[in-house]
Amino acid sequence: MRDFKGRFIKGSEPWNYGQKGIYSKDTLSKMRNVKLGRKLTDEHKAALSRAHDPTYTHSKETRKLLSERAKEQWANNKKYRSGMIGENHPNWNGGESRRDYSLWFKEGFKNKIRKRDRYRCQLCGKSQKDELYDINQRLTIHHIRFNKKDIFHGYFITLCCSCNAKMNYNRSYWRKFWKSFMRKKGYLPKFIVRTPIKREVHLNI
Ligand SMILES: [Zn+2]
C-alpha cells in the first residue's frame, strides 16, 4: 500500500501475501515459462549477492559524490530540505529519539560492551582507534531490540557511527540479524523457554 505521495507504507502487506489458489493454471504456466531455462550470468549473480549483503557500502569516491550532491540539495532545494526534517524524514520513528534511556545506559556500561567486543565495530570491523581518528568519537553501542529500557548485556552490540546509521532502516531485518548473531556468540540463550499460558475454559452450562 502507498500513501498519497506514492511512498510505500511500512508494514503493509502486499495484496497477494500468503494467498493460494489466486492464479489460474493458465496464468501459472505462463509465469513459469517466463523464468524457465533462463540462467543468470556471473555478473548478474555477483550484483545480486552484493545487493543482499548488509555490510556492502559504496566506494569512497561514490560516497563523496553522494554526500556532495545531498549537501547541494540541502542548500538549494527547499522541498528536499523540508522532506528531511522531523516527521517528514523517511526514517522518522514517532519521536523515539526524545524518549529516555534506561538509567543503566551510561559510559561505564557502554565501555564494558566495547571491551567485550574488543573495541571493534561488529559489522565492518573498524577499530575504536580509527573511529577516534576519523570523527573523534568512541564506537557506539546499539540496542539490538530498539528498546531503550533494555539492560541485559546480550541486547547490546558495538558498532561504528556509519554502521549504526544503517540500523534505522529495515529495523525488523536488523533485529533478527543481531539476535541470531548474539546466539551464535553465546551472549543470548539458544532457546528461550516460555512457560505455556494457562487458558481458562469457560463452559456455558
Ligand atoms: Zn562499522
Boltz pocket constraint, residues with backbone or C-beta under 6 A from the ligand:
constraints:
  - pocket:
      binder: B
      contacts: [[A, 121], [A, 122], [A, 123], [A, 124], [A, 125], [A, 126], [A, 159], [A, 160], [A, 161], [A, 162], [A, 163], [A, 164]]
      max_distance: 6.0
